[in-house]
Amino acid sequence: MRAITYNRFGPAQDVLTLEDLPVPSAGPGEVLVRLVTSGVNPSDIRARAGGRPGVTKPPFPKIIPHSDGAGIIEAVGEGVQAQRIGERVWIWNGQWQRAFGTAADYIAVPSDQAVPLAEHVSFEEGAVLGIPGLTACHAVLGGGSVEDKLVLVSGGAGTVGNLAIQVAAASGARVLATARGEDGLKAAKDAGAEQVFDYSDDNLAEKILDWTGGKLVERIVEVEFGKNVETSTRIIAERGTIAAYGSAKDMTPVMPFYPLMFKAVTIDLVLVYILSASHRQEAIGNLTALLDRKALDFRISEVLELEDCAKAHDIIAAGDRAGSVVLKI
């Protein structure tokens, strides 16, 4: 099979290689998926570049990158029902703590990591469900219903943020968002936010509270926890939740502990790779229900060929995109 591989950290053009590898077999409890698409995420770029704290070399001698993807089950291992053969599926955690991910013709994964993909959902969209889709669903709904609650989504023009706006709006919340630039503000508004604020505004907290008439926000979905924690502290309601899935601009943030404590704020650090089994099933169930309702619009900015994987990584690293990047296999 064709596969993109790397065996050392470095720039995408230098370390990513297209090569031919044996087709894997489905072991006990596994399915073999013929991949149609592979989703490319910022975490894939950090992993390939050696950007994870404390990691000095790749954890395996050879790695096929990417955790997300979609395709068709071609074979099943012992203990998996043969009826799954031919099923359209999307993949989660394809390359999490494993050597071989989705940037290849085939992948063998535990059966529960291949989730049925409805016929009306494209394979390109299926490649966005693993990390972005589950992160958005858990960050919005991981604490229960948000119906009639006031939710703020930080970075509403980003892939996860844009989906989070849609998830919250479709779940009955009143949604506010932050973004920047004309296109970013419009993207967040189009996703379902009632009002969108410029996140670079020095008076952001005042602007939000002025718009709400002083009503505090009950849940914040946060992409930049450290950079925004002062604003979040001012606008969060008592017993509110900050569900943070990133803090890249301040990786060692200092928190206003007592102001947060005296509001009894819950800080939920969202890492979708290690969700508990119950939380993952809940997130998959919520995501599936939203897909069945056709409530989500996936913004895909680039669909590239497998051999253009390095270009896809560079597009993600540049940060100037209006949607997900997907490889067609």
ChimeraX attribute file (.defattr): number of C-alpha atoms within 10 A of each C-alpha:
attribute: neighborCount
match mode: 1-to-1
recipient: residues
	/A:1	11
	/A:2	17
	/A:3	26
	/A:4	26
	/A:5	24
	/A:6	21
	/A:7	17
	/A:8	20
	/A:9	18
	/A:10	15
	/A:11	15
	/A:12	19
	/A:13	13
	/A:14	11
	/A:15	16
	/A:16	25
	/A:17	17
	/A:18	17
	/A:19	12
	/A:20	13
	/A:21	14
	/A:22	9
	/A:23	16
	/A:24	14
	/A:25	17
	/A:26	21
	/A:27	18
	/A:28	13
	/A:29	15
	/A:30	22
	/A:31	29
	/A:32	25
	/A:33	32
	/A:34	23
	/A:35	26
	/A:36	23
	/A:37	30
	/A:38	36
	/A:39	31
	/A:40	27
	/A:41	23
	/A:42	13
	/A:43	15
	/A:44	19
	/A:45	21
	/A:46	15
	/A:47	18
	/A:48	26
	/A:49	18
	/A:50	17
	/A:51	15
	/A:52	11
	/A:53	7
	/A:54	7
	/A:55	10
	/A:56	11
	/A:57	14
	/A:58	17
	/A:59	14
	/A:60	14
	/A:61	10
	/A:62	13
	/A:63	22
	/A:64	25
	/A:65	29
	/A:66	27
	/A:67	27
	/A:68	29
	/A:69	36
	/A:70	33
	/A:71	31
	/A:72	23
	/A:73	25
	/A:74	18
	/A:75	20
	/A:76	25
	/A:77	19
	/A:78	12
	/A:79	11
	/A:80	19
	/A:81	12
	/A:82	13
	/A:83	10
	/A:84	18
	/A:85	16
	/A:86	14
	/A:87	18
	/A:88	25
	/A:89	24
	/A:90	31
	/A:91	33
	/A:92	26
	/A:93	21
	/A:94	27
	/A:95	21
	/A:96	16
	/A:97	12
	/A:98	15
	/A:99	16
	/A:100	25
	/A:101	28
	/A:102	34
	/A:103	33
	/A:104	31
	/A:105	22
	/A:106	27
	/A:107	26
	/A:108	25
	/A:109	27
	/A:110	18
	/A:111	23
	/A:112	14
	/A:113	17
	/A:114	27
	/A:115	19
	/A:116	19
	/A:117	22
	/A:118	16
	/A:119	10
	/A:120	10
	/A:121	13
	/A:122	14
	/A:123	25
	/A:124	24
	/A:125	22
	/A:126	28
	/A:127	32
	/A:128	31
	/A:129	26
	/A:130	25
	/A:131	22
	/A:132	22
	/A:133	28
	/A:134	27
	/A:135	26
	/A:136	30
	/A:137	27
	/A:138	27
	/A:139	31
	/A:140	30
	/A:141	21
	/A:142	19
	/A:143	14
	/A:144	8
	/A:145	13
	/A:146	21
	/A:147	15
	/A:148	13
	/A:149	16
	/A:150	21
	/A:151	29
	/A:152	32
	/A:153	30
	/A:154	29
	/A:155	27
	/A:156	34
	/A:157	29
	/A:158	22
	/A:159	22
	/A:160	27
	/A:161	28
	/A:162	31
	/A:163	28
	/A:164	35
	/A:165	35
	/A:166	27
	/A:167	28
	/A:168	30
	/A:169	22
	/A:170	17
	/A:171	19
	/A:172	14
	/A:173	22
	/A:174	21
	/A:175	27
	/A:176	27
	/A:177	30
	/A:178	26
	/A:179	25
	/A:180	19
	/A:181	12
	/A:182	9
	/A:183	12
	/A:184	20
	/A:185	22
	/A:186	16
	/A:187	21
	/A:188	31
	/A:189	23
	/A:190	14
	/A:191	23
	/A:192	23
	/A:193	26
	/A:194	14
	/A:195	17
	/A:196	25
	/A:197	22
	/A:198	18
	/A:199	19
	/A:200	11
	/A:201	12
	/A:202	10
	/A:203	11
	/A:204	18
	/A:205	20
	/A:206	15
	/A:207	14
	/A:208	23
	/A:209	15
	/A:210	11
	/A:211	13
	/A:212	14
	/A:213	9
	/A:214	11
	/A:215	14
	/A:216	17
	/A:217	25
	/A:218	19
	/A:219	29
	/A:220	26
	/A:221	30
	/A:222	27
	/A:223	22
	/A:224	18
	/A:225	27
	/A:226	20
	/A:227	16
	/A:228	19
	/A:229	19
	/A:230	16
	/A:231	16
	/A:232	23
	/A:233	19
	/A:234	15
	/A:235	23
	/A:236	24
	/A:237	20
	/A:238	16
	/A:239	14
	/A:240	20
	/A:241	23
	/A:242	26
	/A:243	25
	/A:244	21
	/A:245	21
	/A:246	17
	/A:247	17
	/A:248	12
	/A:249	13
	/A:250	13
	/A:251	12
	/A:252	10
	/A:253	13
	/A:254	11
	/A:255	13
	/A:256	11
	/A:257	10
	/A:258	9
	/A:259	13
	/A:260	22
	/A:261	13
	/A:262	10
	/A:263	14
	/A:264	14
	/A:265	20
	/A:266	16
	/A:267	14
	/A:268	16
	/A:269	14
	/A:270	20
	/A:271	15
	/A:272	23
	/A:273	16
	/A:274	11
	/A:275	15
	/A:276	10
	/A:277	9
	/A:278	9
	/A:279	15
	/A:280	19
	/A:281	13
	/A:282	17
	/A:283	24
	/A:284	19
	/A:285	14
	/A:286	20
	/A:287	21
	/A:288	18
	/A:289	12
	/A:290	17
	/A:291	16
	/A:292	13
	/A:293	10
	/A:294	11
	/A:295	15
	/A:296	19
	/A:297	12
	/A:298	19
	/A:299	18
	/A:300	16
	/A:301	11
	/A:302	15
	/A:303	17
	/A:304	16
	/A:305	15
	/A:306	22
	/A:307	20
	/A:308	16
	/A:309	26
	/A:310	19
	/A:311	15
	/A:312	24
	/A:313	23
	/A:314	14
	/A:315	17
	/A:316	20
	/A:317	15
	/A:318	8
	/A:319	10
	/A:320	8
	/A:321	16
	/A:322	16
	/A:323	18
	/A:324	25
	/A:325	25
	/A:326	28
	/A:327	24
	/A:328	23
	/A:329	22
